[in-house]
């Protein structure tokens, strides 16, 4: 479906300032996008039902199809422009939300420490933990303000395709946790009064005690760098199609570019979250040393990271044309391909993940010889019948000279398929 329609209601659906649709405020961008989506869906369904066609083109199937495709492409571009404005507005105000979440975490830590201190008393370890949390929260808030136009603290984990990166998010979580653990030890060391206690705290930083967690940190950080390199090289080599998203979403951590859940990402996030929870409990129990992550759990995380990396190598693929035939309607006689005929291009990978929106479908081009033919949008109720991921229907333009010509598809991601030769007769 080109544009996903979601039900909205309540106070959030109310227009801003009497129906503002400008892109200068979050409410106006959101309202403008909703109106553009509603107008596009109405127009698409009207055309799918055969309504709204001008009399000048209604007599010709090819002319009406071309006119409908142009109208839908223009409407889809308006929706895409409104969507980009809404995404920018959401991203600009996201830094405040991330800052609120960070300080809410500090408050929850304080409450947890206060509850666990009942009966046992307040200790220096609890003070060190709270001070470390304040330092980390202050640093994250400052970074969030400096990157407020790019999503606040989420800016480092947003990929080049404007989606949240699973590998970077996991690596950032481990980095923040280890930084917090070291700050706890620093606070304990600063408050220590005896030399024996200071020596014990310094010994808690030895590699023998934190080898497991340090190994996991090295691997997840390496995976984050390697995945960026792998994806970049595969995109440049046209072995992977990437389409930029309008805005990052939390679901990006568990899904592919099309919004479908992926096993490699889900298992990586779940296992790393479990390992982080275990390490946090170990730090709470033994705040005088780095969390001693057992090697068994560390190996599980390493296996999960290897699975995630293998999934990145395996995903995607170059689009391919398998066959090209003359499109035939009921009652037509069998005949060779002539100029003006419709041809069906059968293959795979024509619509990359994340390119199901109408404005991106309208960017698809088929080269027939030396002529570029834009793939027409053929609406049906609830979506589009053309183009699809495995089948494209385009007319052979009159500018194509009879003879043997090559057909090639250029997807919305800019990736070219193989060339397929066909014979065009007079």
TISE-509750 format. One line per field, with one value per residue (C-alpha): residue in one letter; x, z, y; residue number from 1. Coordinates in steps of 0.25 Angstrom, whole numbers, plus 5000, padded with zeros to 4 digits. Layout:
N
resn = (A, ...)
east = (X, ...)
up = (Z, ...)
north = (Y, ...)
resi = (NUM, ...)
//
This chain:
426
resn = (X, X, X, X, X, X, X, X, X, X, X, X, X, X, X, X, X, X, X, X, X, X, X, X, X, X, X, X, X, X, X, X, X, X, X, X, X, X, X, X, X, X, X, X, X, X, X, X, X, X, X, X, X, X, X, X, X, X, X, X, X, X, X, X, X, X, X, X, X, X, X, X, X, X, X, X, X, X, X, X, X, X, X, X, X, X, X, X, X, X, X, X, X, X, X, X, X, X, X, X, X, X, X, X, X, X, X, X, X, X, X, X, X, X, X, X, X, X, X, X, X, X, X, X, X, X, X, X, X, X, X, X, X, X, X, X, X, X, X, X, X, X, X, X, X, X, X, X, X, X, X, X, X, X, X, X, X, X, X, X, X, X, X, X, X, X, X, X, X, X, X, X, X, X, X, X, X, X, X, X, X, X, X, X, X, X, X, X, X, X, X, X, X, X, X, X, X, X, X, X, X, X, X, X, X, X, X, X, X, X, X, X, X, X, X, X, X, X, X, X, X, X, X, X, X, X, X, X, X, X, X, X, X, X, X, X, X, X, X, X, X, X, X, X, X, X, X, X, X, X, X, X, X, X, X, X, X, X, X, X, X, X, X, X, X, X, X, X, X, X, X, X, X, X, X, X, X, X, X, X, X, X, X, X, X, X, X, X, X, X, X, X, X, X, X, X, X, X, X, X, X, X, X, X, X, X, X, X, X, X, X, X, X, X, X, X, X, X, X, X, X, X, X, X, X, X, X, X, X, X, X, X, X, X, X, X, X, X, X, X, X, X, X, X, X, X, X, X, X, X, X, X, X, X, X, X, X, X, X, X, X, X, X, X, X, X, X, X, X, X, X, X, X, X, X, X, X, X, X, X, X, X, X, X, X, X, X, X, X, X, X, X, X, X, X, X, X, X, X, X, X, X, X, X, X, X, X, X, X, X, X, X, X, X, X, X, X, X, X, X, X, X, X, X, X, X)
east = (5000, 5006, 5002, 4999, 4986, 4985, 4973, 4975, 4965, 4964, 4971, 4983, 4975, 4970, 4976, 4986, 4982, 4969, 4974, 4989, 4996, 5009, 5022, 5028, 5022, 5020, 5005, 5004, 5013, 5005, 4992, 4997, 5002, 4989, 4981, 4990, 4989, 4974, 4973, 4983, 4975, 4962, 4967, 4974, 4961, 4953, 4962, 4962, 4947, 4948, 4943, 4949, 4954, 4953, 4945, 4957, 4965, 4953, 4952, 4966, 4971, 4986, 4983, 4974, 4985, 4996, 4987, 4983, 4998, 5002, 4991, 4995, 5010, 5007, 4998, 5008, 5019, 5011, 5009, 5024, 5027, 5017, 5023, 5037, 5033, 5026, 5038, 5047, 5038, 5037, 5052, 5054, 5046, 5051, 5063, 5054, 5047, 5060, 5065, 5052, 5054, 5069, 5065, 5053, 5063, 5071, 5059, 5055, 5070, 5068, 5055, 5061, 5073, 5064, 5055, 5066, 5073, 5061, 5067, 5081, 5084, 5090, 5104, 5115, 5113, 5099, 5104, 5114, 5104, 5095, 5106, 5110, 5096, 5095, 5108, 5104, 5090, 5096, 5106, 5094, 5086, 5097, 5099, 5084, 5084, 5096, 5089, 5075, 5073, 5076, 5069, 5076, 5084, 5078, 5087, 5099, 5090, 5082, 5088, 5090, 5076, 5070, 5066, 5070, 5082, 5081, 5096, 5099, 5088, 5093, 5108, 5103, 5096, 5108, 5117, 5108, 5107, 5122, 5124, 5114, 5121, 5134, 5129, 5123, 5137, 5143, 5133, 5136, 5151, 5149, 5141, 5151, 5158, 5168, 5179, 5174, 5160, 5166, 5175, 5163, 5155, 5167, 5168, 5153, 5158, 5167, 5164, 5163, 5151, 5144, 5149, 5136, 5129, 5141, 5141, 5126, 5128, 5139, 5131, 5118, 5126, 5133, 5120, 5115, 5126, 5127, 5112, 5113, 5124, 5117, 5104, 5112, 5120, 5108, 5100, 5111, 5113, 5097, 5096, 5087, 5076, 5074, 5063, 5063, 5052, 5044, 5048, 5054, 5044, 5047, 5042, 5054, 5062, 5054, 5050, 5055, 5053, 5039, 5035, 5035, 5041, 5055, 5060, 5075, 5071, 5061, 5070, 5082, 5074, 5068, 5080, 5088, 5077, 5077, 5092, 5092, 5081, 5090, 5102, 5094, 5090, 5105, 5109, 5098, 5103, 5118, 5120, 5134, 5138, 5135, 5123, 5129, 5120, 5121, 5128, 5116, 5107, 5118, 5119, 5104, 5105, 5117, 5108, 5097, 5106, 5111, 5097, 5093, 5105, 5103, 5088, 5094, 5102, 5090, 5080, 5076, 5080, 5081, 5068, 5067, 5059, 5055, 5046, 5039, 5026, 5015, 5004, 4991, 4977, 4965, 4961, 4974, 4981, 4995, 5005, 5019, 5023, 5020, 5022, 5010, 5008, 5009, 5020, 5021, 5034, 5035, 5046, 5049, 5054, 5047, 5041, 5052, 5048, 5043, 5040, 5025, 5020, 5014, 5024, 5036, 5028, 5026, 5042, 5043, 5048, 5049, 5059, 5054, 5066, 5070, 5056, 5053, 5039, 5033, 5025, 5011, 5003, 4991, 4982, 4973, 4965, 4975, 4988, 4994, 4993, 5005, 5017, 5020, 5032, 5031, 5024, 5024, 5015, 5020, 5016, 5027, 5028, 5027, 5041, 5047, 5052, 5048, 5058, 5065, 5066, 5070, 5060, 5066, 5059, 5064, 5058, 5054, 5067, 5075, 5079, 5079, 5075, 5082, 5079, 5069, 5068, 5054, 5050, 5041, 5034, 5027)
up = (5000, 4996, 5008, 5021, 5027, 5043, 5051, 5060, 5069, 5082, 5085, 5077, 5065, 5067, 5057, 5063, 5063, 5055, 5045, 5043, 5033, 5032, 5034, 5045, 5057, 5061, 5061, 5048, 5041, 5047, 5043, 5029, 5027, 5031, 5022, 5010, 5013, 5014, 5001, 4994, 4999, 4994, 4980, 4979, 4982, 4973, 4961, 4965, 4964, 4950, 4955, 4953, 4939, 4929, 4916, 4908, 4912, 4916, 4902, 4902, 4912, 4911, 4912, 4924, 4931, 4928, 4933, 4946, 4948, 4947, 4956, 4967, 4965, 4968, 4980, 4985, 4985, 4993, 5003, 5003, 5005, 5017, 5023, 5022, 5029, 5040, 5042, 5043, 5054, 5062, 5061, 5066, 5078, 5081, 5089, 5100, 5101, 5102, 5113, 5121, 5120, 5124, 5137, 5139, 5140, 5150, 5159, 5158, 5162, 5174, 5178, 5176, 5185, 5196, 5196, 5197, 5208, 5217, 5228, 5223, 5223, 5213, 5208, 5201, 5189, 5188, 5188, 5177, 5169, 5170, 5167, 5155, 5150, 5151, 5143, 5132, 5132, 5131, 5120, 5112, 5114, 5109, 5097, 5094, 5094, 5085, 5075, 5077, 5062, 5060, 5071, 5084, 5090, 5079, 5068, 5069, 5067, 5055, 5042, 5029, 5024, 5036, 5043, 5057, 5055, 5063, 5064, 5068, 5079, 5085, 5085, 5091, 5102, 5106, 5105, 5115, 5124, 5125, 5127, 5138, 5145, 5144, 5150, 5161, 5164, 5163, 5173, 5183, 5181, 5184, 5197, 5201, 5214, 5216, 5207, 5207, 5202, 5191, 5187, 5186, 5178, 5168, 5168, 5163, 5150, 5147, 5134, 5140, 5147, 5136, 5124, 5120, 5120, 5113, 5102, 5100, 5099, 5089, 5080, 5080, 5077, 5066, 5060, 5060, 5051, 5043, 5039, 5035, 5026, 5020, 5017, 5011, 5002, 4998, 4994, 4986, 4979, 4976, 4984, 4994, 4992, 5003, 5003, 5013, 5023, 5027, 5042, 5051, 5059, 5071, 5063, 5054, 5065, 5062, 5048, 5034, 5025, 5021, 5036, 5036, 5048, 5046, 5054, 5053, 5059, 5070, 5075, 5076, 5084, 5093, 5097, 5099, 5107, 5116, 5117, 5121, 5132, 5138, 5138, 5145, 5156, 5157, 5158, 5169, 5177, 5175, 5173, 5177, 5163, 5149, 5146, 5145, 5133, 5133, 5120, 5117, 5116, 5108, 5098, 5096, 5093, 5083, 5076, 5075, 5070, 5059, 5055, 5054, 5045, 5036, 5035, 5030, 5019, 5015, 5014, 5001, 4987, 4973, 4965, 4953, 4941, 4938, 4926, 4917, 4910, 4902, 4912, 4907, 4911, 4909, 4895, 4889, 4878, 4880, 4873, 4874, 4882, 4875, 4878, 4886, 4892, 4907, 4912, 4925, 4932, 4941, 4952, 4966, 4975, 4967, 4979, 4990, 5005, 5010, 4996, 4996, 4997, 4984, 4982, 4982, 4973, 4963, 4962, 4956, 4941, 4930, 4919, 4906, 4897, 4898, 4903, 4918, 4922, 4935, 4941, 4942, 4955, 4954, 4966, 4972, 4985, 4996, 4988, 4974, 4964, 4957, 4960, 4969, 4974, 4963, 4952, 4944, 4932, 4923, 4909, 4898, 4893, 4879, 4879, 4880, 4867, 4862, 4864, 4876, 4888, 4902, 4914, 4928, 4941, 4950, 4964, 4974, 4981, 4968, 4966, 4951, 4948, 4937, 4922, 4915, 4900, 4893, 4878, 4874, 4861, 4852)
north = (5000, 5013, 5021, 5015, 5021, 5020, 5023, 5035, 5042, 5050, 5063, 5059, 5059, 5074, 5084, 5094, 5109, 5106, 5096, 5100, 5092, 5099, 5092, 5102, 5096, 5081, 5082, 5089, 5078, 5067, 5073, 5076, 5062, 5056, 5064, 5061, 5046, 5047, 5054, 5045, 5032, 5038, 5042, 5028, 5020, 5029, 5026, 5012, 5012, 5019, 5032, 5046, 5044, 5056, 5053, 5056, 5044, 5035, 5029, 5023, 5013, 5017, 5032, 5030, 5021, 5032, 5043, 5036, 5032, 5046, 5051, 5041, 5044, 5059, 5056, 5046, 5056, 5066, 5055, 5052, 5066, 5067, 5054, 5060, 5073, 5064, 5056, 5068, 5074, 5061, 5060, 5074, 5072, 5058, 5063, 5068, 5054, 5047, 5057, 5054, 5039, 5040, 5048, 5039, 5028, 5035, 5037, 5022, 5019, 5028, 5022, 5008, 5011, 5018, 5005, 4996, 5004, 5002, 4993, 4993, 5008, 5017, 5013, 5019, 5010, 5016, 5030, 5027, 5020, 5032, 5042, 5034, 5034, 5049, 5051, 5042, 5048, 5062, 5058, 5052, 5064, 5073, 5064, 5064, 5079, 5080, 5070, 5075, 5076, 5062, 5055, 5058, 5046, 5037, 5045, 5035, 5023, 5028, 5023, 5029, 5024, 5032, 5019, 5015, 5006, 4993, 4991, 5005, 5005, 4992, 4997, 5010, 5003, 4995, 5007, 5015, 5004, 5002, 5017, 5017, 5005, 5011, 5024, 5016, 5011, 5025, 5030, 5019, 5021, 5036, 5033, 5022, 5026, 5014, 5009, 4995, 4999, 5007, 4996, 4986, 4996, 4998, 4983, 4982, 4989, 4977, 4970, 4957, 4961, 4968, 4960, 4955, 4969, 4975, 4965, 4967, 4982, 4980, 4971, 4980, 4992, 4985, 4980, 4994, 4999, 4986, 4987, 5001, 4997, 4985, 4992, 5004, 4995, 4987, 4999, 5005, 4991, 4991, 4978, 4985, 4995, 5005, 5016, 5027, 5028, 5040, 5039, 5029, 5020, 5011, 4999, 5001, 4993, 4980, 4982, 4983, 4995, 4990, 4989, 4974, 4968, 4961, 4949, 4954, 4968, 4963, 4952, 4962, 4972, 4962, 4954, 4967, 4973, 4960, 4961, 4976, 4973, 4962, 4971, 4982, 4972, 4968, 4983, 4985, 4973, 4976, 4991, 4990, 4983, 4983, 4973, 4959, 4954, 4939, 4934, 4925, 4937, 4945, 4934, 4934, 4949, 4947, 4936, 4946, 4957, 4947, 4943, 4958, 4961, 4949, 4954, 4967, 4960, 4951, 4962, 4969, 4966, 4972, 4973, 4964, 4963, 4948, 4950, 4960, 4957, 4964, 4968, 4961, 4964, 4955, 4954, 4959, 4951, 4945, 4954, 4959, 4972, 4985, 4999, 5004, 4990, 4988, 4978, 4971, 4970, 4959, 4957, 4960, 4972, 4983, 4990, 4990, 4990, 5003, 5008, 5004, 5019, 5024, 5036, 5025, 5016, 5027, 5029, 5015, 5015, 5005, 5007, 5001, 5003, 5018, 5022, 5024, 5020, 5024, 5012, 5016, 5015, 5007, 5009, 4998, 4999, 4999, 5000, 4999, 4988, 4993, 4993, 4981, 4975, 4964, 4970, 4983, 4987, 4998, 5002, 5001, 5016, 5020, 5026, 5011, 5007, 4993, 4982, 4976, 4985, 4984, 4986, 4990, 4994, 5005, 5004, 5015, 5013, 5016, 5001, 4996, 4982, 4973, 4976, 4967, 4967, 4967, 4968, 4979, 4978, 4989)
resi = (1, 2, 3, 4, 5, 6, 7, 8, 9, 10, 11, 12, 13, 14, 15, 16, 17, 18, 19, 20, 21, 22, 23, 24, 25, 26, 27, 28, 29, 30, 31, 32, 33, 34, 35, 36, 37, 38, 39, 40, 41, 42, 43, 44, 45, 46, 47, 48, 49, 50, 51, 52, 53, 54, 55, 56, 57, 58, 59, 60, 61, 62, 63, 64, 65, 66, 67, 68, 69, 70, 71, 72, 73, 74, 75, 76, 77, 78, 79, 80, 81, 82, 83, 84, 85, 86, 87, 88, 89, 90, 91, 92, 93, 94, 95, 96, 97, 98, 99, 100, 101, 102, 103, 104, 105, 106, 107, 108, 109, 110, 111, 112, 113, 114, 115, 116, 117, 118, 119, 120, 121, 122, 123, 124, 125, 126, 127, 128, 129, 130, 131, 132, 133, 134, 135, 136, 137, 138, 139, 140, 141, 142, 143, 144, 145, 146, 147, 148, 149, 150, 151, 152, 153, 154, 155, 156, 157, 158, 159, 160, 161, 162, 163, 164, 165, 166, 167, 168, 169, 170, 171, 172, 173, 174, 175, 176, 177, 178, 179, 180, 181, 182, 183, 184, 185, 186, 187, 188, 189, 190, 191, 192, 193, 194, 195, 196, 197, 198, 199, 200, 201, 202, 203, 204, 205, 206, 207, 208, 209, 210, 211, 212, 213, 214, 215, 216, 217, 218, 219, 220, 221, 222, 223, 224, 225, 226, 227, 228, 229, 230, 231, 232, 233, 234, 235, 236, 237, 238, 239, 240, 241, 242, 243, 244, 245, 246, 247, 248, 249, 250, 251, 252, 253, 254, 255, 256, 257, 258, 259, 260, 261, 262, 263, 264, 265, 266, 267, 268, 269, 270, 271, 272, 273, 274, 275, 276, 277, 278, 279, 280, 281, 282, 283, 284, 285, 286, 287, 288, 289, 290, 291, 292, 293, 294, 295, 296, 297, 298, 299, 300, 301, 302, 303, 304, 305, 306, 307, 308, 309, 310, 311, 312, 313, 314, 315, 316, 317, 318, 319, 320, 321, 322, 323, 324, 325, 326, 327, 328, 329, 330, 331, 332, 333, 334, 335, 336, 337, 338, 339, 340, 341, 342, 343, 344, 345, 346, 347, 348, 349, 350, 351, 352, 353, 354, 355, 356, 357, 358, 359, 360, 361, 362, 363, 364, 365, 366, 367, 368, 369, 370, 371, 372, 373, 374, 375, 376, 377, 378, 379, 380, 381, 382, 383, 384, 385, 386, 387, 388, 389, 390, 391, 392, 393, 394, 395, 396, 397, 398, 399, 400, 401, 402, 403, 404, 405, 406, 407, 408, 409, 410, 411, 412, 413, 414, 415, 416, 417, 418, 419, 420, 421, 422, 423, 424, 425, 426)
//
